[in-house]
Structures are given as structure tokens and as C-alpha cells.
């Protein structure tokens, strides 16, 4: 399959492709994939970051960058990525990195096959941290978009849903489940099942139909890992009501100066219901297991569970330092679990956001708020 992205040689060609993708897509068998990246600082030049990070790219990953456009507010790069896999197979493809410096929204665009996206693009993006990281989209944010479409009078169905929930056995962590429906399921039924099982949407293939429910006007895929795929239909609806809406909000909305955490104010996370029925020691152990398995963290355990965890964390790639407390309060069905992140000196927003992502993805999602309002 020939890549249209690979043929782009100018900003004009890139914008023309995006604007007219629906018409072009009718004649080709491909999808337009977006990866939403979080930009650590407003002044980040993607080209400069890639040049600086080249020394840490593994030898098996070759990166060739061609600038297409650069101004104070926007930067667009064409990047050819080639990776030699362990079995000797070579994967190669092209991406466009569209960096909105003002809004701090960075999009990676590609029409390459899924294998290239998973094994090459993900590897490339991971090596850009702590300047950039894949944006984590919460299950709540995905649900909010689903409800928005319903409120606009559209009919929604899901042809595939991947979820995560707590296992029935308290000594286990998450049960992942991917369901491919033989017939598209109404989204209301999906949301009802999620509510019953205290499950989170991990990814979803979504069909949006007009009010008559006869004509599909958009088919797309959304993942919590920040990957959004336009499969077919109304591209402008996809862009304005889904892509840019999910790209805009961050997990953290607190004030910062050039990406550095401006307020030494603890962040509290209230976790969703569903943990109170599990053994307390298992919940505490599973929480620590999530944190300790991240190779980027250096940990100092001040209190090891029973009845709470107090951990000092240093992000070895970013230099950020913060304390982390995880505890419960209440009895029986009223029991709740909370996490408290206490920023220390030189803490970046992107490092705290990454910590929240690790916890939300591998442990469970919660509601973020300040420890106190001032």
C-alpha cells in the first residue's frame, strides 16, 4: 500500500491532504492515524528536540527529519523512520509532526500500517521524553465525547470495545477484555455495562450515524494511549468534535511557568468506586506494584503499606522529585481510596502527568483535584 503521507514535500501539500482526505480516501485502502503528544514547554522546537535526542535513539532506529514549515507559533516536520526488528525485519514509514507551539498541542500523523505505528512510532515518541510524551486520554474524557455526540442527536454504535476492570480475585490486578461485536452495539448499552462492572474504556471503534440511523457518517477509533484513527466519513466532524477536543485538555490544569510546576500544592486523586470490596492488603500491594515496575523511577519507600504507602519518587529522565501517598479511609461499603502527590523542587507538569498516566492506566482512574483551594 502506497503512503500518501510519504509523498508530501511541502506545508501546502500537507494541509491539502488533510482538508481533502475524505475525497482522497475513497480511492485508497488506508486510515489516517493521529498520535496526540503533550509538549513539555511552550518554547519547545520539535526539530531541536529530535536533534538533541538523536544520541539516545537506539542504533536500530534511524530518524531522518525534513522541516516543512517553522514560525513562532507552528512547526511542521516530515520524518522518515526506519527500524530493524530483532528478527532482522526492517519497518519503514513516514510521519508528519505538527507542533502547535502556542497551544502546546503536538500531533503525529501517519497513514502507515498498524505494525509500523506500534513498533516504530511508539518507540520514537518514547525516546522524546521528557520534552514530549504521548497524551493519556482518560476513559471519562472518551465518555464525555460519546455523550456530546448523543446530545447532538447522532446515533452511536460500537463495533469493538477494549475495557479494563478489577479482577474478581483480590490478589490479581486488572482484567483486560476486548470484545469484537458481530453486530454494532448501541453505545447506550456499552455505557450501561461499563457502569455495572466499574470498567474503563481502553479503546473503542466508534460508528456515528445520522438521526435516521441508516447512514454512517463517521467511523473512527479512540485509544487511551493517545492514538485516534479516522477510518471513513466526515473528516471535519472527526477533527472538530473529536480529535481537537481530546487533544486540548490535560490531566493537569494548574498554573505553570514554561512547563514547570508553579505551585507547591499537593494533588489529590479520588479513585472510582469498586475497590472497597477487595482485600486492603491486595489493593495496597497492587498499587505499589504499578509504581515499582516503572524503570524510569527511583523509589524511596518511607512506609510500606498497612495501612498506607508513602513513597519518595525521582523521575530519572526528567529530574522531578515528589512524594506519593496512597491510603484509604472509611469502613465497609463507605471505604474510599485516595492518592496524594506532593511536588518538591523543580517538578515539571509533564512528569506529574506521566505519573498520573501510569497509575490511571495500570491501576485505576480517579478524579483529580487540589488538596486545598486557596
Secondary structure as a PSIPRED ss2 file (coil, helix, strand):
# PSIPRED VFORMAT (PSIPRED V4.0)

   1 X C   1.000  0.000  0.000
   2 X C   1.000  0.000  0.000
   3 X C   1.000  0.000  0.000
   4 X C   1.000  0.000  0.000
   5 X H   0.000  1.000  0.000
   6 X H   0.000  1.000  0.000
   7 X H   0.000  1.000  0.000
   8 X C   1.000  0.000  0.000
   9 X C   1.000  0.000  0.000
  10 X C   1.000  0.000  0.000
  11 X H   0.000  1.000  0.000
  12 X H   0.000  1.000  0.000
  13 X H   0.000  1.000  0.000
  14 X H   0.000  1.000  0.000
  15 X H   0.000  1.000  0.000
  16 X H   0.000  1.000  0.000
  17 X H   0.000  1.000  0.000
  18 X H   0.000  1.000  0.000
  19 X H   0.000  1.000  0.000
  20 X C   1.000  0.000  0.000
  21 X H   0.000  1.000  0.000
  22 X H   0.000  1.000  0.000
  23 X H   0.000  1.000  0.000
  24 X H   0.000  1.000  0.000
  25 X H   0.000  1.000  0.000
  26 X C   1.000  0.000  0.000
  27 X C   1.000  0.000  0.000
  28 X C   1.000  0.000  0.000
  29 X C   1.000  0.000  0.000
  30 X C   1.000  0.000  0.000
  31 X C   1.000  0.000  0.000
  32 X E   0.000  0.000  1.000
  33 X E   0.000  0.000  1.000
  34 X E   0.000  0.000  1.000
  35 X E   0.000  0.000  1.000
  36 X E   0.000  0.000  1.000
  37 X E   0.000  0.000  1.000
  38 X E   0.000  0.000  1.000
  39 X E   0.000  0.000  1.000
  40 X C   1.000  0.000  0.000
  41 X C   1.000  0.000  0.000
  42 X C   1.000  0.000  0.000
  43 X C   1.000  0.000  0.000
  44 X C   1.000  0.000  0.000
  45 X C   1.000  0.000  0.000
  46 X H   0.000  1.000  0.000
  47 X H   0.000  1.000  0.000
  48 X H   0.000  1.000  0.000
  49 X H   0.000  1.000  0.000
  50 X H   0.000  1.000  0.000
  51 X H   0.000  1.000  0.000
  52 X H   0.000  1.000  0.000
  53 X H   0.000  1.000  0.000
  54 X H   0.000  1.000  0.000
  55 X H   0.000  1.000  0.000
  56 X H   0.000  1.000  0.000
  57 X C   1.000  0.000  0.000
  58 X C   1.000  0.000  0.000
  59 X C   1.000  0.000  0.000
  60 X C   1.000  0.000  0.000
  61 X E   0.000  0.000  1.000
  62 X E   0.000  0.000  1.000
  63 X E   0.000  0.000  1.000
  64 X E   0.000  0.000  1.000
  65 X E   0.000  0.000  1.000
  66 X E   0.000  0.000  1.000
  67 X E   0.000  0.000  1.000
  68 X E   0.000  0.000  1.000
  69 X E   0.000  0.000  1.000
  70 X E   0.000  0.000  1.000
  71 X C   1.000  0.000  0.000
  72 X C   1.000  0.000  0.000
  73 X C   1.000  0.000  0.000
  74 X E   0.000  0.000  1.000
  75 X E   0.000  0.000  1.000
  76 X E   0.000  0.000  1.000
  77 X E   0.000  0.000  1.000
  78 X E   0.000  0.000  1.000
  79 X E   0.000  0.000  1.000
  80 X E   0.000  0.000  1.000
  81 X E   0.000  0.000  1.000
  82 X E   0.000  0.000  1.000
  83 X E   0.000  0.000  1.000
  84 X E   0.000  0.000  1.000
  85 X C   1.000  0.000  0.000
  86 X C   1.000  0.000  0.000
  87 X C   1.000  0.000  0.000
  88 X C   1.000  0.000  0.000
  89 X C   1.000  0.000  0.000
  90 X E   0.000  0.000  1.000
  91 X E   0.000  0.000  1.000
  92 X E   0.000  0.000  1.000
  93 X E   0.000  0.000  1.000
  94 X E   0.000  0.000  1.000
  95 X E   0.000  0.000  1.000
  96 X E   0.000  0.000  1.000
  97 X E   0.000  0.000  1.000
  98 X E   0.000  0.000  1.000
  99 X E   0.000  0.000  1.000
 100 X E   0.000  0.000  1.000
 101 X C   1.000  0.000  0.000
 102 X C   1.000  0.000  0.000
 103 X C   1.000  0.000  0.000
 104 X C   1.000  0.000  0.000
 105 X E   0.000  0.000  1.000
 106 X E   0.000  0.000  1.000
 107 X E   0.000  0.000  1.000
 108 X E   0.000  0.000  1.000
 109 X E   0.000  0.000  1.000
 110 X E   0.000  0.000  1.000
 111 X C   1.000  0.000  0.000
 112 X C   1.000  0.000  0.000
 113 X C   1.000  0.000  0.000
 114 X H   0.000  1.000  0.000
 115 X H   0.000  1.000  0.000
 116 X H   0.000  1.000  0.000
 117 X H   0.000  1.000  0.000
 118 X H   0.000  1.000  0.000
 119 X H   0.000  1.000  0.000
 120 X H   0.000  1.000  0.000
 121 X H   0.000  1.000  0.000
 122 X H   0.000  1.000  0.000
 123 X H   0.000  1.000  0.000
 124 X H   0.000  1.000  0.000
 125 X H   0.000  1.000  0.000
 126 X H   0.000  1.000  0.000
 127 X C   1.000  0.000  0.000
 128 X C   1.000  0.000  0.000
 129 X C   1.000  0.000  0.000
 130 X C   1.000  0.000  0.000
 131 X C   1.000  0.000  0.000
 132 X E   0.000  0.000  1.000
 133 X E   0.000  0.000  1.000
 134 X E   0.000  0.000  1.000
 135 X C   1.000  0.000  0.000
 136 X C   1.000  0.000  0.000
 137 X C   1.000  0.000  0.000
 138 X C   1.000  0.000  0.000
 139 X H   0.000  1.000  0.000
 140 X H   0.000  1.000  0.000
 141 X H   0.000  1.000  0.000
 142 X H   0.000  1.000  0.000
 143 X H   0.000  1.000  0.000
 144 X H   0.000  1.000  0.000
 145 X H   0.000  1.000  0.000
 146 X H   0.000  1.000  0.000
 147 X H   0.000  1.000  0.000
 148 X H   0.000  1.000  0.000
 149 X H   0.000  1.000  0.000
 150 X H   0.000  1.000  0.000
 151 X H   0.000  1.000  0.000
 152 X C   1.000  0.000  0.000
 153 X C   1.000  0.000  0.000
 154 X C   1.000  0.000  0.000
 155 X E   0.000  0.000  1.000
 156 X E   0.000  0.000  1.000
 157 X E   0.000  0.000  1.000
 158 X E   0.000  0.000  1.000
 159 X E   0.000  0.000  1.000
 160 X E   0.000  0.000  1.000
 161 X E   0.000  0.000  1.000
 162 X E   0.000  0.000  1.000
 163 X E   0.000  0.000  1.000
 164 X E   0.000  0.000  1.000
 165 X E   0.000  0.000  1.000
 166 X E   0.000  0.000  1.000
 167 X C   1.000  0.000  0.000
 168 X C   1.000  0.000  0.000
 169 X C   1.000  0.000  0.000
 170 X C   1.000  0.000  0.000
 171 X C   1.000  0.000  0.000
 172 X C   1.000  0.000  0.000
 173 X C   1.000  0.000  0.000
 174 X E   0.000  0.000  1.000
 175 X E   0.000  0.000  1.000
 176 X E   0.000  0.000  1.000
 177 X E   0.000  0.000  1.000
 178 X E   0.000  0.000  1.000
 179 X E   0.000  0.000  1.000
 180 X E   0.000  0.000  1.000
 181 X E   0.000  0.000  1.000
 182 X E   0.000  0.000  1.000
 183 X E   0.000  0.000  1.000
 184 X E   0.000  0.000  1.000
 185 X E   0.000  0.000  1.000
 186 X E   0.000  0.000  1.000
 187 X H   0.000  1.000  0.000
 188 X H   0.000  1.000  0.000
 189 X H   0.000  1.000  0.000
 190 X H   0.000  1.000  0.000
 191 X H   0.000  1.000  0.000
 192 X H   0.000  1.000  0.000
 193 X H   0.000  1.000  0.000
 194 X H   0.000  1.000  0.000
 195 X H   0.000  1.000  0.000
 196 X H   0.000  1.000  0.000
 197 X H   0.000  1.000  0.000
 198 X C   1.000  0.000  0.000
 199 X C   1.000  0.000  0.000
 200 X E   0.000  0.000  1.000
 201 X E   0.000  0.000  1.000
 202 X E   0.000  0.000  1.000
 203 X E   0.000  0.000  1.000
 204 X E   0.000  0.000  1.000
 205 X E   0.000  0.000  1.000
 206 X E   0.000  0.000  1.000
 207 X E   0.000  0.000  1.000
 208 X E   0.000  0.000  1.000
 209 X E   0.000  0.000  1.000
 210 X C   1.000  0.000  0.000
 211 X C   1.000  0.000  0.000
 212 X C   1.000  0.000  0.000
 213 X C   1.000  0.000  0.000
 214 X C   1.000  0.000  0.000
 215 X C   1.000  0.000  0.000
 216 X E   0.000  0.000  1.000
 217 X E   0.000  0.000  1.000
 218 X E   0.000  0.000  1.000
 219 X E   0.000  0.000  1.000
 220 X E   0.000  0.000  1.000
 221 X E   0.000  0.000  1.000
 222 X E   0.000  0.000  1.000
 223 X E   0.000  0.000  1.000
 224 X C   1.000  0.000  0.000
 225 X C   1.000  0.000  0.000
 226 X C   1.000  0.000  0.000
 227 X E   0.000  0.000  1.000
 228 X E   0.000  0.000  1.000
 229 X E   0.000  0.000  1.000
 230 X E   0.000  0.000  1.000
 231 X E   0.000  0.000  1.000
 232 X E   0.000  0.000  1.000
 233 X E   0.000  0.000  1.000
 234 X C   1.000  0.000  0.000
 235 X H   0.000  1.000  0.000
 236 X H   0.000  1.000  0.000
 237 X H   0.000  1.000  0.000
 238 X H   0.000  1.000  0.000
 239 X H   0.000  1.000  0.000
 240 X H   0.000  1.000  0.000
 241 X H   0.000  1.000  0.000
 242 X H   0.000  1.000  0.000
 243 X H   0.000  1.000  0.000
 244 X H   0.000  1.000  0.000
 245 X H   0.000  1.000  0.000
 246 X H   0.000  1.000  0.000
 247 X H   0.000  1.000  0.000
 248 X H   0.000  1.000  0.000
 249 X C   1.000  0.000  0.000
 250 X C   1.000  0.000  0.000
 251 X C   1.000  0.000  0.000
 252 X C   1.000  0.000  0.000
 253 X C   1.000  0.000  0.000
 254 X C   1.000  0.000  0.000
 255 X C   1.000  0.000  0.000
 256 X E   0.000  0.000  1.000
 257 X E   0.000  0.000  1.000
 258 X C   1.000  0.000  0.000
 259 X C   1.000  0.000  0.000
 260 X E   0.000  0.000  1.000
 261 X E   0.000  0.000  1.000
 262 X C   1.000  0.000  0.000
 263 X C   1.000  0.000  0.000
 264 X C   1.000  0.000  0.000
 265 X C   1.000  0.000  0.000
 266 X C   1.000  0.000  0.000
 267 X E   0.000  0.000  1.000
 268 X E   0.000  0.000  1.000
 269 X E   0.000  0.000  1.000
 270 X E   0.000  0.000  1.000
 271 X E   0.000  0.000  1.000
 272 X C   1.000  0.000  0.000
 273 X C   1.000  0.000  0.000
 274 X C   1.000  0.000  0.000
 275 X C   1.000  0.000  0.000
 276 X C   1.000  0.000  0.000
 277 X C   1.000  0.000  0.000
 278 X C   1.000  0.000  0.000
 279 X C   1.000  0.000  0.000
 280 X H   0.000  1.000  0.000
 281 X H   0.000  1.000  0.000
 282 X H   0.000  1.000  0.000
 283 X H   0.000  1.000  0.000
 284 X H   0.000  1.000  0.000
 285 X H   0.000  1.000  0.000
 286 X H   0.000  1.000  0.000
 287 X H   0.000  1.000  0.000
 288 X H   0.000  1.000  0.000
 289 X H   0.000  1.000  0.000
 290 X H   0.000  1.000  0.000
 291 X H   0.000  1.000  0.000
 292 X H   0.000  1.000  0.000
 293 X C   1.000  0.000  0.000
 294 X C   1.000  0.000  0.000
 295 X C   1.000  0.000  0.000
 296 X C   1.000  0.000  0.000
 297 X E   0.000  0.000  1.000
 298 X E   0.000  0.000  1.000
 299 X E   0.000  0.000  1.000
 300 X E   0.000  0.000  1.000
 301 X E   0.000  0.000  1.000
 302 X E   0.000  0.000  1.000
 303 X E   0.000  0.000  1.000
 304 X E   0.000  0.000  1.000
 305 X C   1.000  0.000  0.000
 306 X C   1.000  0.000  0.000
 307 X C   1.000  0.000  0.000
 308 X E   0.000  0.000  1.000
 309 X E   0.000  0.000  1.000
 310 X E   0.000  0.000  1.000
 311 X E   0.000  0.000  1.000
 312 X E   0.000  0.000  1.000
 313 X E   0.000  0.000  1.000
 314 X E   0.000  0.000  1.000
 315 X E   0.000  0.000  1.000
 316 X C   1.000  0.000  0.000
 317 X C   1.000  0.000  0.000
 318 X C   1.000  0.000  0.000
 319 X C   1.000  0.000  0.000
 320 X C   1.000  0.000  0.000
 321 X E   0.000  0.000  1.000
 322 X E   0.000  0.000  1.000
 323 X E   0.000  0.000  1.000
 324 X E   0.000  0.000  1.000
 325 X E   0.000  0.000  1.000
 326 X E   0.000  0.000  1.000
 327 X E   0.000  0.000  1.000
 328 X E   0.000  0.000  1.000
 329 X E   0.000  0.000  1.000
 330 X C   1.000  0.000  0.000
 331 X C   1.000  0.000  0.000
 332 X H   0.000  1.000  0.000
 333 X H   0.000  1.000  0.000
 334 X H   0.000  1.000  0.000
 335 X C   1.000  0.000  0.000
 336 X E   0.000  0.000  1.000
 337 X E   0.000  0.000  1.000
 338 X E   0.000  0.000  1.000
 339 X E   0.000  0.000  1.000
 340 X E   0.000  0.000  1.000
 341 X E   0.000  0.000  1.000
 342 X E   0.000  0.000  1.000
 343 X E   0.000  0.000  1.000
 344 X C   1.000  0.000  0.000
 345 X C   1.000  0.000  0.000
 346 X C   1.000  0.000  0.000
 347 X C   1.000  0.000  0.000
 348 X E   0.000  0.000  1.000
 349 X H   0.000  1.000  0.000
 350 X H   0.000  1.000  0.000
 351 X H   0.000  1.000  0.000
 352 X H   0.000  1.000  0.000
 353 X H   0.000  1.000  0.000
 354 X H   0.000  1.000  0.000
 355 X H   0.000  1.000  0.000
 356 X H   0.000  1.000  0.000
 357 X H   0.000  1.000  0.000
 358 X H   0.000  1.000  0.000
 359 X H   0.000  1.000  0.000
 360 X H   0.000  1.000  0.000
 361 X H   0.000  1.000  0.000
 362 X H   0.000  1.000  0.000
 363 X C   1.000  0.000  0.000
 364 X C   1.000  0.000  0.000
 365 X C   1.000  0.000  0.000
 366 X E   0.000  0.000  1.000
 367 X E   0.000  0.000  1.000
 368 X E   0.000  0.000  1.000
 369 X E   0.000  0.000  1.000
 370 X E   0.000  0.000  1.000
 371 X C   1.000  0.000  0.000
 372 X C   1.000  0.000  0.000
 373 X C   1.000  0.000  0.000
 374 X C   1.000  0.000  0.000
